[in-house]
Amino acid sequence: MRDATPDMKALYEQREALNRRVGEVKARGGSVAELIEESRALSATISALTAPTPTAGQQIAEAAAAFSVSVLTSVSEVDALRDEWRTLLLSVPTIASPFMTWEWMMSWYETYEGHGSIRCITVRASDGRLVGIVPLFLSLRPDRTLGKREIGFASNYSCSSGFDLVMLCASDDCGKVSDAMVQCLASMRDEWRCVKLLRMPADSRGVWEVVRSLACSGCLTLTRASLATPVVPLPKAPGNVVGSFSSRKLKRNIRQAQRRLDNEQPQHRFTCITAPDEIMGHLDECVRLNIRGRAAAGLPPSRLLNADERAFLERSTRRLAEAGWLKLVTLSIGPRPVGFGLFIIYRGHVHLLSTAWAREYARYSPSHLLLVEAMCQGVREGAVGASFLDAGGHYKAHYTRMIRPRLDVIAAPRRHSVTQLLLRETGAAALRSLSSKLRRSRARAPSMSDK
């Protein structure tokens, strides 16, 4: 220890010289009080410099101790957090995901609380100010995304998964909030066997802070590429939207569909509906067309056949519409709408949710036309980009070549837990792929009446 650095060596020699001087003065009968105080101060300095460095786990615990961390476990507690949640979100303009709003998460917790346990972590500064929210959910029923006793972001569970989910906190507080979250998860260690934080934006600082905190806590932590988001840069004028797409063929097909619709259905009209009651009034027809369209195309059954998914859609649609973010564009031919497009405009981005249309009007490419109208509305409201939810669907690659990558973060205290999880997910994905291929082949096969 004495040979660690020249400075430390000098300090040790100085203390030994002081001790010798104390002995000499004492032998002569002189006063040694000042010398003893000087020696003690020097010893304290040496002790501070040579104290062992705290481990990563100790550092996380110390950082978490500087904040007040609590876990909300009921819908009523999340409901009471509404105003503070909104205030915190307003203070973090870099989070552009509508799926991190109170409106989305509250609707989700209300719908799925019976499938597991709410674990919404809140982090407060010493003055009581809310500085971080991590809306988590502990699954008690196996699902295609979260298995039994796996904990992840709320809305990771079920088909109604949100995207670009992150810790809700200012950029400067990411490290502290992630440490507090991991410390809180450690206190609940008997409840969960795996942490799965899915669909996090790869360009978010919070992702890497979470990885660091989980790894420092002793968990085996993995990151993997998740569903990417195709992003369409929007022009400054609505009339230039189609021209901004990457595929020449797509641009040609859309313009041909627009001319065909103008020539054959001159009474058609597109309408953007923003009033919550009007949107809710069209929701049943939109759902019906979605279910029929997927069945006719040989796609997997619509998730809206599930009662929970339908309830969540109604709750979230109502709240997001009342907040002024969710809108519905309709295509009407004659007296009734024959196509619908749900989308969200939030913080300068259009989030394209879904389209549905009557199959007898497929020759007019209503899905493409509805998406174009949604983007045009976004341009009118100052949006600079449009995002699909995920890269699924080959048609999305024709709109843009730009993607926003996402990451999944998976952590578990034991290595075999992660191995079992990955093997189970691989097998489930293979079965889903095989089932989808069989379903599509049956949809393409001619029936006896066609022969």
FIDRENLUM-901578 format. One record per residue: residue in one letter; x, y, z of N, C-alpha, C in turn. Coordinates in steps of 0.001 Angstrom, whole numbers, padded with zeros to 6 digits, always signed. Last residue first. Layout:
AXYZXYZXYZ...
***
This chain:
K-064109-024280-059309-063618-025159-060366-064703-025437-061406D-065254-022871-057312-064537-022102-058313-064107-022958-059493S-066336-024666-055582-067285-023911-056382-066597-023112-057473M-064132-025612-054240-064778-026504-055185-065727-025748-056097S-061633-022919-054169-062651-023778-053557-063309-024637-054641P-058117-022563-054561-059501-022416-055099-060453-023384-054410A-055929-021134-052146-056399-022362-052803-057827-022165-053315R-055423-018868-050671-055173-018816-052117-055738-020022-052864A-056009-019695-048092-056781-018577-048644-056614-018485-050151R-054134-021700-047749-055545-022077-047793-056393-020974-048400S-051849-020133-047667-052000-021108-048753-053450-021567-048875R-052289-018680-045333-052276-017987-046618-052437-018953-047791R-052127-020696-043421-053355-019911-043540-053415-019214-044900L-049515-021614-043729-050633-022521-043994-051922-021746-044219K-048113-019292-042925-047955-019816-044287-049104-020751-044655S-048917-019089-040233-049251-018023-041175-049152-018510-042619S-047800-021417-039164-049254-021245-039151-049685-020181-040151L-045067-020839-039472-045663-021974-040170-047174-021844-040258S-044863-018612-037737-044536-018472-039159-045159-019599-039980R-045537-019754-035296-046378-018693-035843-046136-018522-037339L-043409-021581-034999-044780-022081-035107-045710-021027-035697A-041256-019786-034772-041296-020746-035877-042708-021284-036079A-041910-018464-032404-041859-017701-033656-041930-018627-034865A-041648-020568-030573-042959-019943-030772-043000-019155-032073G-038882-021092-030752-039865-022113-031123-041225-021521-031399T-037879-018644-029798-037529-019111-031135-038527-020153-031627E-038898-018591-027189-039331-017583-028150-039027-018010-029586R-037509-020755-026053-038969-020773-026117-039487-019782-027152L-034871-019866-026264-035289-021081-026952-036808-021137-027101L-034956-017598-024601-034648-017446-026024-035071-018674-026825L-035582-018797-022094-036452-017788-022682-036223-017676-024192Q-033388-020437-021632-034710-021035-021794-035671-020064-022474T-031418-018402-021363-031318-019428-022408-032678-020064-022684V-032305-017026-019092-032253-016330-020376-032197-017328-021522S-032034-019080-017210-033340-018445-017405-033388-017731-018746H-029354-019711-017158-030246-020660-017813-031635-020072-018024R-028216-017531-015737-027975-017681-017160-028997-018607-017829R-030062-015490-013476-029429-016777-013776-029340-016981-015280P-031242-012988-013373-030141-013281-012443-029398-014563-012794A-031754-011386-016542-032173-012385-015548-030984-012676-014640A-032950-009332-019186-032029-009560-018067-032626-010572-017112I-033080-007700-022268-033522-008863-021494-032500-009133-020415V-034235-005295-024403-033282-005520-023308-033849-006627-022431D-034475-004673-027839-035043-005351-026670-033928-005539-025660L-034486-001696-029838-033782-002764-029138-034673-003374-028070R-034869-000284-033140-035281-000478-031746-034518-001656-031161P-034158+002189-035678-033959+000889-035021-034461+000889-033584R-036042+003568-038103-035555+003902-036764-035398+002589-036007I-035291+003872-041571-035870+003150-040444-035271+003692-039151M-035832+004757-044942-035350+005153-043621-036048+004330-042544R-037002+004298-047258-035860+003434-046955-035284+003760-045576T-040556+004261-047822-039328+004886-047338-038235+003846-047161Y-042563+002897-049173-042776+004287-048766-041454+004986-048429H-041812+000337-049542-041928+001161-050740-042163+002636-050399A-041940-000879-047110-040599-000631-047646-040651+000239-048895K-044632-001340-046773-044027-000208-046057-042643+000128-046591Y-045328-003656-048070-045648-002392-048726-044963-001208-048061H-044826-005835-046439-043835-005505-047462-044080-004133-048080G-045121-006013-043093-045873-005586-044268-044921-005092-045342G-043297-004660-040334-044095-005730-040915-044957-005206-042060A-041954-002698-039005-041553-002938-040389-042335-004073-041035D-044361-000726-037130-043253-001673-037264-042987-001911-038734L-045877+001647-037331-045590+001038-036034-044397+000110-036102F-044602+004355-039323-045396+003147-039174-045045+002529-037825S-044499+007858-039117-043934+006582-038675-044988+005492-038730A-043496+010847-040667-044575+009894-040425-043961+008542-040129G-042413+014226-039965-042183+012828-040294-043407+011998-039995V-043174+016741-039283-041978+016624-040124-041701+015175-040538A-046220+018599-038995-045437+017378-038751-044282+017295-039746G-047983+020764-039289-046576+021018-038999-045736+019797-038715E-050507+020278-040124-050347+020595-038703-048877+020721-038299R-050150+019601-042755-050933+020814-042457-050755+021249-040999V-048835+017165-042391-048102+018306-042948-048835+019605-042640G-050993+015624-041433-049840+015888-040581-049034+017074-041068Q-052573+015534-043709-053083+016222-042528-051954+016545-041560C-050851+013983-045277-051169+015354-045686-051711+016167-044519M-050979+011559-043878-049712+012299-043940-049943+013748-044345A-053663+010897-044350-053196+011083-042974-051889+011882-042952E-053619+010625-047131-054429+011689-046525-054008+011958-045086V-051963+008367-047351-051529+009644-047925-052307+010799-047299L-053605+006461-046138-052312+006798-045528-051795+008127-046048L-055694+006416-048000-055967+006845-046629-054671+007224-045905L-054360+005414-050237-054942+006755-050295-055246+007293-048893H-053643+002843-049387-052618+003824-049740-053177+005241-049717S-056252+001766-048995-055278+001817-047900-054205+002861-048171P-057581+001877-051493-057985+002774-050403-056969+002855-049264S-057252+001239-054360-056143+001225-053376-056451+002111-052169Y-059388+000878-055958-058948+002261-055764-057805+002370-054752R-060051-001770-055867-059414-001286-057099-058913+000158-056970A-061506-002200-053524-060057-002431-053493-059354-001879-054733Y-064132-002020-052910-063493-000827-053473-061979-000972-053528E-064920-004306-051685-065413-004094-053047-064815-002844-053705R-063988-004201-049064-063199-004912-050059-063665-004662-051496A-063831-001238-047231-064715-002238-047834-064000-002873-049017W-061112-000899-044911-061943-000447-046018-062790-001602-046525A-058738+000464-042648-059757-000569-042920-060678-000026-044002T-055547+000959-041064-056567+001325-042046-057529+000154-042214S-053680+002237-038225-054297+001169-039023-055264+001756-040036L-051581+004250-037460-052022+003103-036665-052580+001983-037533L-048934+006272-037847-049962+005614-038643-050364+004308-037963H-048165+009181-036454-048053+007753-036148-049233+007052-036808V-046394+011980-037323-047635+011251-037593-047370+009774-037321H-044869+014428-035257-044786+013170-036001-046184+012571-036161G-044980+016619-033562-044349+016776-034864-044202+015511-035666R-046321+015637-031231-044998+016254-031181-044268+016215-032529Y-048494+013635-032939-047967+013926-031606-046531+014445-031721I-051225+012361-034353-050237+013410-034594-049758+013888-033225I-052258+009138-035258-051981+010062-034161-050982+011101-034652F-054941+007503-037028-053564+007946-036880-053465+008954-035744L-056951+005337-038957-056672+005898-037627-055207+006319-037561G-058991+005460-041690-057582+005429-041303-057382+006112-039963F-061463+003791-043634-061094+004526-042424-059590+004403-042185G-064011+003639-046139-062633+003423-045703-062291+004317-044537V-066543+004338-046741-066154+002977-047120-064714+002670-046725P-069283+006240-045508-067837+006004-045544-067542+004544-045895R-072119+007053-047649-071527+006394-046482-070008+006251-046626P-073228+008211-049935-073647+008717-048618-072893+008131-047427G-070435+008191-052135-071865+008275-051947-072176+008735-050525I-067809+007289-050405-068279+007188-051784-069792+007135-051711S-065335+008531-048238-066762+008305-048485-067024+008264-049980L-062868+007846-046079-063120+007933-047519-064584+007575-047738T-061592+009543-043200-062565+008653-043828-062606+008908-045330V-059341+009639-040539-059623+010095-041890-060546+009072-042546L-059196+010578-037243-059719+009545-038133-059979+010168-039491K-056786+011060-034586-057694+011544-035618-058110+010367-036505L-055378+011942-031452-055865+010893-032358-056906+011459-033313W-054947+014350-030027-053866+013717-030781-054383+012710-031804G-056701+015494-028217-056469+016189-029474-055408+015568-030355A-057576+014269-025967-056352+015051-025821-056001+015804-027106E-059673+012874-027040-059985+014011-026163-058768+014887-025918A-058205+010888-028352-058985+011850-029130-059325+013072-028294L-057154+009503-026201-056230+010162-027120-056958+011183-027995R-059568+008546-025012-058660+009439-024281-057717+010202-025223R-060752+006972-027101-061477+008069-026454-060510+009052-025790T-058722+005099-027618-059215+005995-028672-059913+007199-028067S-058500+003756-025176-057381+004568-025648-057818+005540-026734R-061067+002501-025011-060576+003404-023965-059481+004339-024493E-061199+000996-027409-062212+002009-027119-061721+003003-026066L-058952-000683-027165-059082+000226-028302-060069+001345-027993F-059628-002137-024864-058479-001236-024835-058558-000227-025976A-061802-003596-025829-062000-002658-024724-060854-001649-024652R-060499-005132-027772-061567-004203-028175-061795-003155-027080E-058803-006630-026201-058244-005729-027215-059273-004691-027650D-060659-008086-024680-059764-007145-024022-059183-006141-025022A-061915-009647-026681-062695-008664-025916-061803-007637-025231N-060665-010156-029930-060463-010374-028499-061158-009263-027714L-060915-009174-032406-061896-010182-032018-061803-010495-030532L-058761-007587-032831-059938-006918-032285-061083-007884-032031R-056848-008968-034117-056754-008965-032654-057980-008326-032016S-058023-010911-036834-057829-009596-036233-057783-009699-034716P-056250-013879-037770-057471-013200-037318-057161-011877-036636P-053693-013532-040319-054140-014005-039003-055374-013240-038542L-054978-013356-043732-054071-012954-042660-054551-013539-041338G-056527-013648-045987-055840-014824-045473-054828-014500-044396A-058079-011560-046782-056695-011584-047278-055914-012791-046794A-060434-011942-045401-060457-012079-046855-059052-012190-047434A-059613-011391-042782-060084-012741-043121-060039-012962-044629R-059018-008676-043002-057959-009626-042662-058369-011051-043018G-061584-007636-043598-060465-007487-044518-059343-008472-044250R-063165-008182-041347-063506-008780-042643-062319-008742-043610I-061831-006602-039428-061977-008053-039230-062256-008740-040562N-062104-004031-040548-060773-004584-040255-060841-006104-040138L-064842-003684-040606-064111-003759-041868-062718-004338-041673R-065318-003570-037827-065959-004595-038656-065212-004777-039974V-063897-001288-037065-063510-002605-036545-064080-003713-037413C-065383+000679-038416-063958+000521-038694-063472-000859-038242E-067833+000427-037167-067731+000110-038587-066274-000113-038987D-067097+001281-034562-067651-000061-034785-067515-000482-036240L-066225+003974-034933-065285+002936-034518-065810+001527-034800H-067795+006124-035439-067349+005352-036601-066526+004124-036205G-068183+007199-032920-069351+006765-033676-068992+005922-034890M-065673+008012-032172-066225+006838-031512-067444+006304-032262I-065530+010293-033819-064597+009184-034009-065158+007908-033400E-067542+011848-032677-067669+011398-034066-066738+010226-034342D-066498+012291-030116-067773+011573-030265-067964+011059-031688P-064049+013754-030668-064050+012421-030039-065338+011639-030251A-063345+015289-033751-064235+015301-032585-064310+013901-031975T-061935+014933-036093-061162+015155-034865-062026+015131-033609I-061665+013609-039299-062532+013795-038131-061666+013914-036885C-061308+014490-042538-060517+014251-041319-061366+014610-040114T-062445+012994-045490-062772+013854-044350-061889+013483-043175F-062710+012857-048976-061939+012494-047792-062263+013505-046692R-065161+011744-051311-064556+012804-050498-063779+012182-049341H-066759+011235-054533-066027+010780-053343-065474+011977-052571Q-068031+011747-056856-068646+012274-055645-067900+011863-054365P-066757+010421-058928-066527+011874-058785-067116+012466-057505Q-065582+007727-059500-066382+008088-058321-066217+009582-058057E-064086+007617-061827-065184+006667-061659-066107+007011-060492N-062201+009740-061644-062980+009513-062871-064213+008659-062632D-061115+009586-059084-061704+010847-059544-062624+010617-060749L-060136+006961-059088-061191+007336-058143-061878+008619-058592R-058191+007204-061054-059285+006247-061229-060456+006612-060318R-056453+009043-059859-057157+009404-061099-058362+008486-061326Q-055604+007516-057625-056279+008794-057419-057064+009215-058665A-054364+005372-058914-055547+005114-058081-056317+006402-057830Q-052233+006746-060114-053221+006074-060963-054510+005806-060187R-050879+007533-057812-051429+008555-058699-052459+007967-059654I-050155+005017-056809-051023+005895-056022-051659+006956-056921N-048483+004034-058848-049726+003329-058519-050692+004217-057738R-046352+005893-058772-047164+005743-059984-048500+005087-059669K-045365+005424-056195-045854+006754-056564-046748+006680-057798L-044590+002727-056463-045634+003099-055519-046211+004465-055876K-042551+002989-058389-043740+002189-058690-044893+002555-057763R-040652+004458-057024-041302+005043-058191-042590+004301-058528S-040298+004689-053569-040521+003777-054696-041246+004497-055841S-040194+006643-051557-038944+006157-052144-039145+005325-053409F-042128+009694-051474-041966+008255-051250-040764+007734-052040S-042572+012310-052152-041496+012053-051187-041271+010566-050931G-044796+012505-053774-043490+012607-054399-042339+012312-053467V-046834+012530-051891-046628+011325-052712-045246+011342-053351V-046496+015197-050866-046348+014006-050023-046048+012769-050857N-046929+017608-052058-045663+016926-052370-045472+015626-051602G-049224+018752-051108-049225+018260-052472-047972+017510-052872P-048558+019725-048558-049307+018467-048686-049270+017889-050094A-045213+020878-048083-046522+021105-048705-047249+019776-048863K-042862+020046-046987-043500+021203-046366-044888+021479-046925P-042651+016407-046600-042324+017699-047207-043064+018835-046508L-041478+014031-044176-042583+014723-044836-042118+016056-045424P-039897+010893-044180-039729+012344-044019-040822+013071-044806V-041058+008053-042684-041198+008800-043929-040959+010277-043642V-039692+005189-041274-039975+006604-041055-039981+007321-042402P-040260+002033-039869-040059+002791-041101-040519+004235-040895T-038774+000779-037047-039857+001656-037473-039516+002304-038809A-038070-002679-036209-037678-001336-036606-038895-000540-037073L-038233-004837-033519-038950-004353-034694-038557-002917-035004S-034827-005270-032307-036274-005471-032237-036910-004950-033517A-031745-006789-031525-032509-005933-032426-033993-006290-032345R-030889-007097-028059-031090-007669-029389-031908-006694-030222T-028916-007549-025156-029658-006647-026036-029766-007313-027401L-028823-008974-021880-028655-009096-023321-029432-007992-024019T-027346-009669-018807-028126-008708-019585-027790-008825-021062L-027478-011192-015803-027022-011435-017161-027927-010617-018075C-027144-009007-012981-027981-009773-013912-027235-010026-015214G-025695-007344-011337-025359-008765-011330-026204-009615-012248S-026006-004669-011552-026719-005316-010448-026441-006811-010374C-024723-003985-013844-024027-003714-012582-024707-004380-011396A-026730-004637-015681-025479-005403-015672-024730-005206-014359L-028661-002691-015055-028980-004113-014900-027710-004953-014829S-027231-000326-015667-027737-000565-014309-028034-002040-014075R-026674-000649-018441-025592-000500-017455-026072-000852-016049V-029264-000769-019496-028344-001903-019674-027229-001835-018636V-030158+001798-018791-030829+000616-018246-029922-000607-018347E-028440+003324-020342-028394+003468-018885-029058+002275-018212W-029266+002584-022840-027937+002166-022409-027737+002370-020920V-031841+003728-022906-031634+002304-023166-030310+001843-022565G-031546+006499-022536-032101+005687-021463-031897+004199-021650R-030764+007569-024920-029745+007383-023894-030248+006453-022788S-031980+006204-027926-032295+006821-026641-031196+006530-025623D-031721+004856-030247-030997+006118-030137-031298+006860-028837A-033383+002666-030117-031948+002433-029959-031163+003724-029797P-036340+002591-028245-035613+003237-029345-034107+003158-029126M-037563-000630-027316-036990+000645-026877-036217+001278-028034R-038918-003115-027439-039199-002043-028397-038742-000672-027901L-039089-004250-024003-039150-004449-025451-039420-003152-026197L-037642-005648-021433-038025-004296-021834-037928-004246-023360K-037961-008054-019197-037984-007906-020654-038528-006521-020994V-036575-009946-016660-036953-008581-017039-036868-008491-018555C-037571-012833-014822-036921-012263-015995-037453-010849-016226R-038875-013581-012595-037728-014403-012973-036981-013847-014173W-040373-011919-009739-040106-012104-011168-038901-013008-011399E-040641-011870-006928-041827-011856-007783-041527-012263-009223D-038292-011690-005546-039047-012943-005395-040231-013013-006347R-037389-009051-006017-036754-010174-006700-037545-011476-006608M-037968-006506-005320-039094-007363-005704-038617-008672-006313S-035572-005260-004973-036396-005451-003767-037599-006339-004037A-034752-005101-007605-034043-006010-006705-034855-006278-005444L-036401-003090-008524-036599-004447-009034-035913-005470-008135C-035200-000960-007171-036580-001330-006845-036881-002749-007328Q-032754-000882-008446-032785-001118-006999-034176-001553-006550V-033649-000260-011000-033010-001558-010768-032990-001888-009281M-034672+002349-010553-035542+001287-011049-034954-000086-010739A-032367+003724-009768-033480+003588-008821-034424+002468-009244D-030925+003574-012153-030392+002958-010937-031500+002732-009903S-032643+005068-013801-032418+003651-014099-031833+002924-012894V-032427+007565-012559-033731+006883-012579-033551+005396-012886K-029725+008164-012984-030246+008072-011618-031570+007305-011580G-029549+008198-015809-028735+007281-015014-029291+007078-013621C-031431+010240-016498-031591+008857-016958-030821+007871-016089D-031338+012920-016003-031706+012058-014879-031762+010586-015254D-030842+014210-018367-029817+014297-017323-030092+013359-016153S-033245+013789-019740-032021+013123-020190-030951+013116-019108A-036068+013203-017595-035189+014093-018343-033894+013369-018673C-038234+010356-018125-037417+011217-017280-036596+012133-018171L-039582+007420-018476-040037+008798-018614-039264+009661-017627M-037932+004922-020273-038166+005527-018974-038586+006969-019210V-039831+003919-023207-038612+004311-022508-038966+004671-021074L-040949+002612-026264-041171+002715-024829-039845+002964-024123D-041538+002376-029015-040657+003438-028519-040907+003696-027039F-044963+001216-028796-043656+001263-029416-042879+002462-028888G-047282-001103-027247-046812+000217-027619-045406+000128-028197S-049335-003802-028207-048048-003335-027703-047753-001926-028178S-051649-005389-028150-051746-003931-028248-050459-003272-027775C-051306-008038-027595-051090-007606-028984-051094-006094-029119S-049538-008428-024427-050713-008470-025301-050361-007944-026682Y-047078-006375-022908-047924-007571-022827-049129-007386-023736N-046211-003849-023211-045433-004902-023868-046244-006184-023920S-047958-002459-021619-048293-002525-023043-047266-003296-023848A-045446-001755-019317-046873-001908-019560-047104-001669-021041F-042318-003399-019688-043118-002185-019807-044590-002549-019938G-042069-006335-017545-041680-005476-018661-042515-004208-018663I-041379-009469-016146-041760-008084-015915-041229-007224-017054E-042717-012716-015823-041779-011827-016509-042282-010402-016372R-044515-014594-014886-043535-014039-013951-042396-013299-014677K-045022-016012-018072-045419-015968-016671-044247-015531-015806G-043884-013846-020762-044285-015110-020167-044670-014927-018708L-044714-011497-023148-044276-011674-021768-044800-013000-021241T-045528-012197-025803-044409-011284-025554-043851-011422-024143R-047598-013997-025792-046595-014136-026845-045395-013214-026632D-047990-014971-022327-048418-014255-023510-047321-014384-024554P-049112-016384-019260-048187-016375-020400-048811-015724-021628R-049925-014378-016521-050456-015281-017528-049521-015241-018731L-048682-012510-015067-048983-013752-014357-049665-014764-015265S-046317-009942-015485-047249-010869-016126-047428-012121-015268L-046106-006823-014266-045662-008184-013962-046698-009163-014494F-045149-003814-015735-046248-004762-015517-045655-006143-015305L-044254-000294-015434-043984-001712-015636-045215-002555-015327P-043296+002777-016178-044557+002016-016093-044348+000545-016451V-041432+004802-014525-041151+003593-015304-042396+002705-015195I-040697+008185-014200-041756+007176-014169-041305+006010-015040G-039153+010914-012428-039081+009736-013289-040258+008800-013094V-039562+013074-010818-038498+013193-011822-038431+011985-012750L-041667+014985-008875-041606+013756-009672-040578+013933-010786R-040567+016457-005852-040872+016631-007269-040698+015313-008017G-039696+016280-003270-040991+015690-003596-041375+015796-005055D-037130+017085-002802-038177+018085-002564-039572+017576-002920S-035607+014936-003614-035732+015174-002171-036809+016201-001842A-037536+013474-006363-036371+014141-005791-036628+014419-004305R-038921+010259-007105-039074+011655-006704-037776+012195-006115V-040198+007899-009268-038965+008376-008628-039127+009868-008348T-042274+005056-009540-042136+006514-009577-040910+006911-008768I-043289+002255-011356-042264+002811-010463-042204+004328-010643C-045885+000168-011408-045508+001460-011981-044568+002160-010994R-047003-002593-011745-045760-002219-011054-045230-000940-011701I-049826-004616-011559-049290-003300-011929-048058-003014-011083S-049889-008001-012440-049815-007021-011357-049190-005733-011872G-052199-009697-014562-050950-009677-013801-051018-008637-012706H-054604-009508-015740-053676-010483-016313-052352-010548-015553G-056088-007432-014701-056421-008782-014268-055490-009853-014799E-055207-005185-016048-054775-005378-014661-055067-006789-014164Y-055872-004463-018648-055122-005700-018429-054675-005934-016986T-057361-002052-018667-057817-003216-019429-057171-004508-018955E-055996-000221-017098-057401-000513-016797-057850-001811-017460Y-053520-000139-018441-053607-000694-017077-055044-001064-016723W-054335+001126-020850-053785-000229-020857-053894-000875-019470S-055165+003621-020033-056115+002756-020746-055642+001312-020708M-052732+004525-018984-053884+004351-018088-054925+003435-018741M-051142+004667-021295-050806+003720-020229-051978+003475-019287W-052438+006693-022834-052225+005342-023361-052032+004336-022222E-052497+008897-021080-053716+008440-021736-053572+007003-022232W-049864+009403-020383-050761+008865-019358-052001+008273-020009T-047596+008338-023001-048510+009291-022362-049355+008590-021296M-046076+006696-024493-045591+006970-023140-046482+007970-022409F-047108+006609-026971-047327+005421-026160-046730+005565-024763P-046315+008748-028411-047616+008864-027740-047902+007684-026834S-043017+009785-028256-043860+008607-028403-045193+008818-027688A-041004+011598-027999-042032+011871-028998-042958+010686-029214I-039068+013070-025784-039873+011847-025874-041062+012133-026782T-038048+015619-025708-037357+014650-026560-038129+013340-026686P-039333+017203-023846-039794+017278-025240-039135+016259-026154V-040129+017019-020877-039196+016171-021623-039626+016153-023089S-042118+018423-019703-040752+018884-019433-039709+018076-020184L-044377+016995-020324-044192+018305-020964-042766+018818-020790L-044053+014865-018574-043924+014626-020010-043718+015940-020760L-044581+016115-016120-043248+015560-016378-043030+015353-017873T-047302+016752-016510-046318+017811-016281-044906+017325-016575R-048434+014199-016739-048489+015121-017870-047463+016245-017722W-047902+013239-014161-047396+012525-015340-047340+013483-016532E-049362+014996-012594-047905+014987-012476-047260+014291-013679D-051989+014288-013436-051479+015650-013628-049960+015705-013548R-052125+011395-012788-052347+011976-014114-051701+013350-014309L-052023+009929-010534-050748+010475-010990-050902+011286-012282A-054445+008766-010128-054129+009953-009319-052841+010628-009776D-054174+006548-011804-055126+007602-012157-054805+008889-011399V-052425+005012-010311-051968+005543-011599-052876+006681-012051E-054154+004432-008173-052916+005169-007927-052355+005763-009212S-056175+002971-009461-056512+004247-008817-055267+005074-008532V-054863+000660-010272-055319+001612-011281-055612+002967-010661S-051973-000162-008250-053408-000184-008559-053740+000872-009592T-049367+000135-007456-049835-001226-007739-051326-001295-008080L-046405+001958-007623-047857+002011-007687-048367+000653-008145V-043676+002251-005623-044262+001395-006659-045781+001490-006564S-041093+004747-005155-042287+004019-004729-042845+003242-005921V-038311+006427-003922-038830+005510-004943-040039+004778-004381S-036610+009312-003575-037718+008585-002968-038374+007751-004062F-033012+009371-003804-034363+009646-004276-035381+008872-003456A-030671+008452-002837-030801+009901-002919-032200+010316-003372A-030704+005740-003127-031042+006264-001809-031221+007772-001816A-029750+005364-005672-031188+005194-005447-031612+005796-004115A-027030+005746-005215-027748+006660-006102-029246+006580-005864E-026501+003591-003507-026309+004956-003012-027062+005964-003875A-027055+001438-005229-027829+001598-003997-027717+003017-003458I-025104+001863-007191-026520+001903-007555-027376+002141-006316Q-022789+001517-005633-023039+002800-006267-024501+002941-006667Q-023028-001166-004948-023110-000159-003895-023405+001213-004480G-022694-002327-007492-023964-002494-006782-024143-001481-005670A-020052-001630-008016-021113-001084-008854-022464-001195-008168T-018367-000886-004872-018711-001747-005995-019836-001096-006797P-016231+001817-003931-017513+001100-003845-017747+000240-005079T-012789+001327-003211-013783+001897-004125-015088+001120-004015P-011487+001563+000110-011844+000756-001065-012925+001421-001901A-009367+004336+000993-010610+003584+001221-010962+002783-000027T-007180+005927+000710-006963+004491+000546-008211+003663+000790L-008067+008482+001229-007451+008194-000066-007299+006704-000331A-009014+008291+003824-009945+008657+002754-009389+008285+001389S-006654+007656+005205-007771+006695+005195-008745+006984+004068I-005177+010000+004834-004691+008740+004265-005820+007715+004175T-006776+011792+006300-006550+012006+004862-006109+010716+004181A-006524+010711+008848-007847+010761+008222-007730+010950+006703S-003807+011138+009310-004319+009766+009240-005682+009714+008556L-003808+013920+009463-003072+013260+008391-003544+011817+008207A-005280+014268+011778-005789+014824+010520-005115+014160+009314R-003549+013031+013626-004884+012475+013381-005467+012976+012059S-001371+014767+013533-001209+013377+013119-002556+012727+012808E-002501+017082+014569-001970+017101+013208-001807+015680+012663E-003084+016196+017140-004180+016611+016261-003734+016620+014801I-000457+015755+018057-001395+014626+017954-002566+014965+017031L+000552+018353+018064+001153+017351+017186+000228+016153+016991E-001029+019550+020012-001124+020031+018636-000555+019007+017650A-000235+018044+022320-001630+018071+021877-001753+018490+020410V+002152+017847+023641+002061+017179+022335+000645+017243+021747S+004388+019701+025632+002998+019497+025229+002951+018923+023810G+007258+017966+027140+006563+019065+026487+005128+018696+026129G+008939+016114+028228+007907+016653+029102+007136+017796+028484R+010691+014821+026658+011206+016044+027280+010188+016682+028198A+009055+012811+025699+010177+012428+026560+010761+013644+027279K+007384+014268+024036+006823+013660+025241+007937+013315+026225V+009086+014853+021965+008566+015957+022789+008030+015433+024102E+009514+012232+020958+010630+013036+021457+010145+014154+022374G+006923+011405+020179+007672+010659+021202+008808+011472+021793V+006365+013302+018204+005502+013222+019401+006239+012506+020524R+008307+012614+016335+008420+013906+017028+007574+013939+018285R+007299+010178+015454+008599+010212+016138+008760+011510+016931N+004916+011070+014293+004845+010168+015432+006176+010148+016211L+005936+012618+012180+005138+013257+013237+005079+012382+014481A+007149+010609+010658+007988+011671+011241+007253+012375+012375E+004866+009183+009891+005865+008535+010741+006780+009554+011403R+003632+011125+008247+002972+010682+009477+003954+010003+010420Q+005508+011323+006203+005205+012506+007018+004530+012102+008318E+005380+008795+005116+006637+009236+005735+006399+010443+006635Y+002763+008853+004088+003123+007891+005132+004400+008320+005851L+003044+010904+002174+002117+011071+003302+002441+010112+004437A+004863+009765+000396+005246+010976+001137+004335+011191+002343K+003289+007696-000596+004519+007381+000136+004957+008570+000970M+001340+009121-001940+000958+008349-000764+002187+007996+000069D+002946+010170-003991+002233+011061-003065+001854+010323-001790P+003885+007919-005410+004827+008756-004665+004125+009663-003658T+001683+005077-004774+002064+006250-005568+003064+007060-004759A+002099+002563-003372+001081+002744-004402+001420+003898-005330D+003667+001748-001317+004346+001974-002579+003354+002279-003713R+001990+001211+000767+002831+002400+000870+003489+002744-000457M+000817-001194+000000+000000+000000+000000+000863+001261+000000
***
